[in-house]
Amino acid sequence: MSDPAGGSDPAPDGPADADDADSSSAAEQSAASAASDAPEPSPATDTSTGAGIVDRLEERVGDPTVAAVVAIVVGSLLLRTVQLGARVFHWDEGRVGYWILRFDANGEFFYRPIIHGPFLPVVNNVLFDVLGATDFSARLPVAIVGGLLPLSALLLRRHLRDREVVALALLLSVDPLLVYYGRFMRGDVLVGSFCVAAFAFAVYAVDTRRTLPLFGSAALLGLGFTAKENALVYLACFLGAGFLLLDHRVLRTARTSGSLLDALVGEVVALGHFLDDWTDGSRTRRTIERRLRERDPDAPYAPEVGYLGHLAIWIPLGAVGVAATFLAVTSFFYAPRPDLWQALGVASVPAGSGPAPTLGTVWYEATWGAGEKFWGTWASGTHSGHPYVPYLWDIAESMAYGSGVLVVLAVVGFLADGYGESRGTRALVAFATYWGLASLVGYPVATDIKAPWAAVHIVLPLSIPAAVGLGHVVDSLRGSLTVGDTATAALAGLVVFAAVGGVVAPNVDYWNSASIEDKQVLQWAQPENAYKEALTDAAAVARDNEGVDVLWVGSDTGRGTRLYVSDEASVDRMPPGGPSWHSRLPTPWYLERANATVTSTPPSARFDGLPAPDEMPPIVFAKPQDADEVGAMLDGYSAREYDFRLWTEHIVVFIDEEALAAATDPGAAEASASSSAPASASVDAGQSTAPGTRPSVATDGSTGPLAPAPI
């Protein structure tokens, strides 16, 4: 991927491709401010509240494990939705969000691999019509899917003890990395959640010998492919981990029997018994056996014929049904709009636009056409020519800071399960461990930029052995307390205390954070939260203003042209024109919501080619190196400088104070008009500088006494 700013030379650890700087988001909000924004607990609230909720749920559902998991899911959803819109959009969120707004405006959408799968555009396009386009509503689908993921733990109950099921749900709910990117409008938590849930449904189908859960697994896997293309990596990990498990079984049997051939035959026989157990008592099998005995009451082979007949009928039908479910989900999302609605007869074809699309052409574009686009962008290897070790180190660092507790518990769980009292690693625990290790090895190759969200795909499978580890630690603590083993109890208690602190402290620290101090978990292309104040004011002015609302002053930097677009009309439809629309992100998301009219000037015009003072738009964006010259031409404008990325990039926003006052408080505008002569661009409202001098820019992004409206 390229640099979020759209240049050809990447910034340190930043995105490297102009159109695909996938990025992470966070807002600069300290733990203290987060705590101050949170409601004060009721005096009646005590530590028994959680237990009381679980007890009441247990009374209703009759199963303490289910009750505990449901309570955890409620907390998981709250953890992901409270203050969900507080953090300013990240570069990547701004890009995807802007094109969803354009999709809503012109009804046009088609798959572009560079912005990943169509799930978010299709779902949010509908959601915006219901809730409106806000930071909160844009992130809501990710928050809900990530918040519901702990429910999948219940599908694995035949392989995990009850306390491990609860532990798995708890880890999926509170892991800091999963929480942070579960509050981020991006496909990683979506594809991870859908694929993990698809895996859990498949395991449940095998455990219960039921076919219907396989359709749920296919639908969820299809949703995973619509969220992000690395669902293919999940499939590869499933196959690889499954092969390793089979290899272990065969080798273990071969050592016992002394013959590899006998071991392979034994596996085939075991598969036959498994299918026999699955089909036992089925209506199809009974019907075949009954009709065979009607013809020959003494037929000794009736059970075998019924068994084979059932397989001959239902394996093809089931495979076709599962595949059709997968294709139906993926085709619906990948189908271009409005072509899909026109082919269905729901929307009309504009006159002169050619023949109406058919379901056949739409389905082709949603399947083969999308596959060709994916191959040309991601599978061709054009985005993966980077050194391996730095990317591996970056992912490992993100895991250490964002999911350190879970990783340590995963190691404990794998060792305890394989070398503990049971003396044999359970298949699910081994499978998930292999899956996680394969992801750790593979994602430094698969990812195209250094981005902490890649670690999500490693943490998710490791949560299963981590749940075993957490259960082992808690069991050790309880057992040692029972027998009076003070030393073991103290050690286990210390581990539990450290684990709690290792989860709570990062969640508090990363909550809506945009601080460079958290760069191990945050991605580079994240503006500071204070920037949202300027965007709020800019949106208010744009809504109130007539004519051109925003001017972007193009600039040449060491990394290419910034902020300038030669044809602003080109950004109405994908892909945008150049040379550097992406360097403005995430700002276009906010300006588009305000229906702002935007223009820009080339870098050569920033000194003497800017609009005349009486034609100057009320909002001007410029790079800091141009702020002196631009500010000298802007009488009555305040200047505010912000961190536009976690490091190396800043943006200066000039806002006409009179226009802002008119937009936010008409009475203040009249008072401003009758006040003293306006000064040139100033840092804060009310602070001025002489023309031609650069104001000292406030580092806290303060905007004076005007309270910004929510954006």
N, C-alpha and C positions, 0 to 999 in steps of 0.2 A: 503494500500500500504506500501511497504517497503521503507526503507531508500534508496535514490538514489545511495548511495555508495554501496549498496548491502549487508550491514551487517544485523545482526539480531536485534541489539539494535538501536532504532531510536534516531536521534539527536533531540534536543529541537525543537518542532514544525515542524520537518522535515519529509520527507517521511518515511514510516515505513516498506515498503516491498521491497525486493531487486529488483524485476522485475517490480514494478509498482509505483515507486515514481513519480507520476504525478507531474509536477512541473511547475513553472512559470518562465518566463525569463525576464531579463531586463539588460541593460548595464549601467555601471557606467559612466554616461555622465551628466554633470551638465547642468542647464538651460542656463548658460552662453555659454558653448561650443556648445549647440544646437543652440543657437541664432547666434553664430559666424559662424556656418556652413550653416546657411540659407542665401539665396540670399538677397542682399539689395533691398529694394523696389525702384521701378522707381520713379523719381521725379514727374512724371505725375500722379502717383497713388494717389487717395484720397479716402475718405470714401464713395464717391458716386459710386465707381466702382461696388460693390455688387448690389446696386440698379439698376445700368445700365444693368448688366447682366440679372437680373430678368425682367426688362422692355423689353429687346430684346427677352427673352424667351416667355414672355407673348404675344408679337406681333406674334410669330410663333405658339404657341399652343392655344391662345385665352382664356386662363384660368389662372388668376393670382396665384391661389393656386397650380396648377400643375407646373407652371413656378417656383414658389418659392421652391417647393419640389425638382424639377430637379436640380436647382442651389445648393441646400443643398446637394444633392447626389454627385454632382461633387466635392464639398468641402470635403465631407465625404471620397470619394475615395482618394483624395489628402492627406488628413490627415492620412490615413492608409498606403499609399505607399511611401511617401517621406522618404528617409533614412531608408527604411524598412529592409535593410540588415546590418545596422550599429551595432546593438546590437549582442553580442556573443550569440550563442545558449545556451538555458537553458538545464538542464539535460534531461527533457522530450522531448524537441525538438530533442536533439542529439540522443536519443534512437530511436524515430520513424524515424528520417531522415536516420540513419544508415541502418535500415532494408529496407527502400525504395531503398537505393543504392544497397543493396544486392539483392533485388527483381529485380532491373534493370540488375544486373550482371548475375544472374542465372535463371531468369524468374519464380522463385518460390515464391508464396505468398499464405497464408491461414490465416483465421481469428484466431487471438489470443486475447481473451478478455482483457488481461492484458495491451495491447497497444490500446485498444478501437477499434472503428469501422474502416472499410476498406476504407472510403472515401479518406482520405489524401494519403495513399499508392497508391491507384489506380489512382487518379487524378495526383498526383505529379510524378508518374512513367512516365506518358505521358508528363507532363510539363517539366520534366528534359531533355527529348529527344529534346524538342523544344528550351528551354531557357538555358539549362545547369543546373547542380546542384549547387545552391548557397543559401546562407541564404535568399536572396531576393526572389528567385523563390519558395523556400520551403514555405515561409509565404504568398505568393501572393494569393492562393485560399481563405485563411481566410480573408485577407484584402479586396478582391473583394466582397465576400459574405457579410461581415460585412458592407462594404461601401455602398452596394446596399440596405441594409435592410430598410433605411428610405422610400424607395418607397412604402413599404407595408402600410404606413399611408394613401395613397390615396384610398386603398380598404375599409377604415372605414369611408368614408365621410358621409354616411347616419346617423352615430351615433355621429359624432364630428362636431363642427362648423369649418369653414374654417381656422380660426386662430389657432384652436386646432390641426387641421391636420398638419399645418406648424410647430407648436410647437412640436408635436410628432416627426416629421421628424428631427427637429433640435436637440432634446434631444437624439435620437438614433444616431445622427451623432457625437455629441461632448461630450457625457458623458465620463469622464476620464477612468472609469473602462472598458467600452466597447471599447474605443479607444486603450487602452493598450493591452487588450487581443484580439483585432482585428488585432494586429500586432505580433501575437504569433502563431506558428504552433502547434495548439492544437484544439481539437474538440468542445470546449465549445461554442465559438461564432458561430461555424458552426451549431451545433444542435439547439442552441437557435434561430438563425436567420431562419433556415429552419422551425422550429415548429411555430414560431410567424407568419411567412409568410403563412404557411399552415392554421393556425387559421384565418388569415385575408382573405384568399381566400374562406374559408368556410363561413365566415360572408358575404362576397360579394355575394356568391352564394345564400344565404338566402335572402339577401336584394333585389337582382335583379331577383329572381325566375328563375335562370338559372342553368342548370346541369353541363355545361362544366367546370366552375371554380372548381367544386368538384374534377375533375380529376387532375387539377393543385394542389389542396390541397393534394390529395393522393400522387402525385409525390414528392412534397416538404416534406411531412411527411416521405415518404420513404427515402429521402436523409437525413433527420434528424436521422433516425435509422442507416444509414450507417456512420454517423459522430461520434455518441456516443450513448451508450446504455441507457443513462438517458432520451432519447426520451420517454421511458415508463413513466417517472415521469411527463412529460408534458401531456401525455394522462390522467394520473390519476388526474392531476390538472384540466384539461378541464372538466372531468366528475364531479369532486367534486364541482367546481365553478358553473357548469350548474345545478347540483342538488340544490345548495343553492338558485340560482335564481328562479328555479321552486318552491321551498319551500316558498320563499317570496311571489310569485304571488298567490299561493294557499291559504296561510294564510291570505293575504290581502283580497282576495275575500271571504274567509270564514268569516272574521270579518264583512264584509259588508252584506253578505247574511244570516249569522247566521247558515250556514250548511256547513260542510266540504265536504259532498257528492256532494252538489250543486257546490261547488268550483271545485272539481275534474271533474265532468261532464262538467262544463264550459270550463275547459282546453282541454278536448277531443274535444268539439265542436269547440274551437278556432283552434285546430290543423287541424280539417277537413276543416275549412274555409281557413286556410293557404294553404293546399294542393290544394284546389279548385282554389284558386287564382294562384298558381304555374302552374297548368295544363290548366288554361283557355286559349283558343285560340291555343292550341297545335295541330299539324297535326294529331297525333294519336287519340286524343279525338274527333276532328271534323270528322275524317273518321268513327269512330265507330258510332257517332250520325247520320251521313249521311246514312250509310248502314242500321241502324235500322229504320230510317224513310222511306227508300226505301221499306222496308217490311211492315211497318205500319206507314203511314203518320200521324196518330193521336196519336202515342205513346207519352204519357205525361212524361214518365220516361226516355226519350232518353238522356237528359243532365246528369242524375245520372248514367246511364249505361256507357256513354262515360267517365265520371269522374272515375268511378270504374275500367273500362277497361283499361284506361290509367295507373292507379296506378298498376293494376295487371301485366301489361306488363313491365312498365319502372322501377318500384322499384326493381324487381329482376335483370333486365338487368343493371340498373345503379349501384346496389350494386356489382354485379359481375365485372363490368367494373372498378369501383373504386378500388376494392380489387385486381384485376389483375394488375392495374397500380402500386399499392403499391408493390405487390410481384415482378413485373418485375424489378422495380428499386432496391429493396433490394437484390433480387437474383443475379442480375448482379454484384453488388459490393461484395457480400459475397461469390460468387462462387470462389473456389480455382483456382489458376493459377499454371501451364499451363493447368490444367485439362479442364477448360472451352474451351480453344482454341482447344485442342485435340478432345473434344467431338463435336465441331463444324466443325472439319476437317481443321481448319486453321493451326494447328501445328501438326507435326508428333510425334508419340510415339517412344521414344528411344527403340532400340532392347534390349530385355531381361528385360524390366521393367514391364512386365505383360500385361494383357488385357487393351485395350484402354478404358478410361472412357466414359460413356454414358451421354447423357443429363439428364437422370433420376438420375444417381448417383451424378452428379454435382448439380442438383437442390436439392436433398436430403441434401447434405452437406451445401448448401447455405441457407437452411431453417431450417429443423429439427436439423441437425448437429450443425449449428451455435447456435440455441436455447439451445441445451444441453450444449454447451461450456459456453454460457452466464450464464445459471443457475448454473453450477458448480463453476463458478468464482465469480459472483457478487450476484446473487439472493439467494445463499445458506447462506449468512450472515457471511461468513468467513472473510470479510473485513470490518465489521461494528461493531465490539465489543469494541467500545470506549465510554468514558463518553460523555453525551449529552451537558451539559452546556458549557464546554470549546470550543467545536466546534461551538455552537451557538454564543458565544461571538466572536470567531475569524471571523465568517462570518459577524456579525453585525459591527465589527471594520473595516473590509474591505469595507463595504458599506458606513460607515461614512466617511472614508478617500477618497474613490474612487468615490462615487456617492452620497455624502451628499446633494448636491443641489437637485438632482432628488428625493431623498427620502423625503425631506422637501416639495417639490412641490407636491409630490404624496399625502401627508397628507392634504395639502391645497386644492388640487383638489377634493379629496373624500369628504371633509367636505363642500366645496363650492357647489359641485354638489348636495349633499343631503340636505343641509340646506340653500342654497342660495335662490334666487328669484324664481327659478323654483320649489323648494320644492319637489324634488323627484330624487333620484339617477338614472341616466340612466343605462340601463341594461349592456352596454359595460363597463362602468366605474366600476360598482359593480363587474362584472365578473372578470375584470383584477385585481381589488384590492383583491378579494378573492384568485385568482390565485397566486398573489404575496405573500400574507400572508401564504397560504398553502405551498409555496415553502420555505419561511423563516423557517417555523416550520419543514418541512420535510428534507431539505438538510443537516442539522447537523447529521441526521441519515443516509442518503443515501451516503454521501461522506465518503471516507475511509482515507483521510488525511486532515490536516488543509491546505487549499489552497484557496487563494483569488478568484480564477476563479469560485468557486462555487457560489459566489455572483452574477455573471453574470445572472444566471437563476432566480434570484429574481428581479434584476433591470429591466430586459426586460419587464415583465408584469406591473411593477409599472410605467413604462414610460407612460402608457396610462392615469392613473389619474394625473400623473405629468404634462402631456401636458394640461390637463384641468386646473390644478393649475396655470401653467404659463400663460395660456390665461386669467384666472381670474385676476391675478396680473396686467397684461398689460391693461386689460379692466378697472380695478380700477384706474390705473395711468391716462389713457386717459380720463375717465369720470370725475375724480377729477380736472384735468386740464381744462376741458371744463366748469365746473360750478364754477371754482375758489376756490375749496376746497384745500387750501394750505397744511394743515396738512395731509390729506389723500394722496395727491400727493407726499409729501415728504416721507411719510412712504412707499408708493408703489415704488417710485423711489429708495429708499434705498434698498428695497428687490431686485429689478431688478439689481442694481449695485452689491449687494452681490452675487447674482446668477451668474452674468457674471464673477466676480472675482473667485467665487468658482468653476467655470469650467475651466477658462483659466489657473489659477495658477497651479492646479494639472496636467493639460495636459502638461504644460511646465516642471514641476518638474519630472513627470514620463516618459517623452519622452526618450526612450532608456536608462532608468535608471537601474543601478545595485547596488544602494547604500542601505546599511542597514537602512539608515534613512527612506527609503520608504518601509520598510518591511510589512506595513499594506496592501499594494497593490501587492507587489512582493512576489513570493514564494521562499522558503528557498534555493532550489537547483539551484541557479543562480550564475554562475561565474562572476567575474568582467570583464569589457570590455577590460581592458589592456591585459587580457589573450589572446585575439585574435591576438595581435602582435606576441606572441610566436608561436601561431598556424600557423600564416602566414609564419614565418621563418621556422618552422618545415616542413610545406608542401613544401616549396621551396627546402629545403635540401633533403627531401624524393624523390622528382621528379628527382633530379639530381644525387642521390646516387645509387650505385649498391650494391646489397646484402641486409642484414638486416638493416632497417632504424631506427627502434625505439625499445628501451628497456624500459619496465616497471619494476621497482624494487618493488617487492612485499613486503608488510610490515604487521605486526601485530599491531593492535590498540585496544583500549578499546572496539571498536565496531566490532571487527572481522578482518579477513584478507582483505587487500586492494590491488588493482591494479594487482593482480596475477590471471592468467588463466592457468590451467594445460595443456590444449590443445588448442593452438591458432586456429587450424583449425576448432574448434567447433563453432567459431563465424561466419563462412561462411553461416550458415543456422540457422533459428529459431528452438528452443530456444537456446541461447548461453550456452556454458559450464561454469563451475565454477572454482574457487569459487567466483570470484568477478569482473567479467567483467563490471558490472554496476557501480562500483566505479570509472571507468575511464570516464564516460560520463560527458560532451558532446564530449570529445576529439575524440572518434572513428569516428564521423561524418566527422571531418576535415581530419583525417588521411586516411580514406577510399577514400575520394575525391582525395587525392594525390596518391592513389594506394600504400600506404606505406606498407612495410613488417614489421610485428610486432612480437616481442618475449617478454617474461617476465621471471623473476626468482622468486622462492618462497621466503617467508620471511626469511627462514633459510640461504639463500645464499647471503644476502645483505652485509655481511662483507667480506667474503673470497670466495664466490662462483660466483662472477660476471665474465663476460668475460675478457680475457686478454686485456691489453691496445690496442694492435694492432688489436684486434677483436671487440673492443667496437663500437656499433652503434653510429652514429653522433648525435642522439637525445635520451636523457634519461629522463624519468619521475620518480620522487621519492617523498615520503612524507617528510615533513620538518624534522621529527625526525631522518631521515636517511641521510639527506643532507650532514652532516659533513663527514661521512665515505665515501659516494659515491663521493662527490666532491674531496676528496683527491686522488682518483684514476683517475680523469678526467683532465689530463693536456690539456690546450688549449680550454677548454669548459667554456662558460659563464653560470652563474646560475641566474635564475630569479624566484622569488617566487610570487605567486598570490593567491588571495582569490578564492578558488574553489567552495565555496558556500557563501551565504550571511554572514554566521557566522560559526565558529567552524572548518571549513576544509580549508586547503591550499594545494597547489601543487607547487613543484619546478621543473623547466624545465632546463635541461642542454643541451646546443647546441654547437657542435663543431664549433668554430669560423672560422676555415679555410674552413670547408665544407660549412658553410653559405656564406662566401665570394665567394667561387667558384660558388655557386648556384645563388647568386644575382649579383655578379660583378666579372667576371673572372680576371679582371685587379687587383682588390683588393686582390684576392687570391694569385697572384704571388708576390705582395708586402708583403703579410703576410708571405709567405714562406721564404722570404729573410730577414725578420726582426729578432729581438732577440728571444731567446729561449722562448717557450710557458710557460705560468704560469698555475697554476691549476684553477679550475672553479671559475669564477668571477661573480659578480652581473651584471655588464653592460659590453658591448663590450668595451675593452680598460682598464677595471679596473681589477686588478689581486690581488690574495692573495697567501700567501705561502702555499705549500702543507701541508695538515693536519689541516688547520685552516678553520673555517667556515666564509665565507664572510658575511658582513652585507648586508642583502637583501634589495634592494630598495623597498619602499612601493608604488611607483607610477608605477611599472612595466615598467620602461623605458628600452629601448633596444639599446641605443647608436645611432650613426649617420645613421645607415642603415635604409632607409625608407621601411617599409613592403609593399609588394604588396597586392592588395585587395584579400580577401578570402571570 
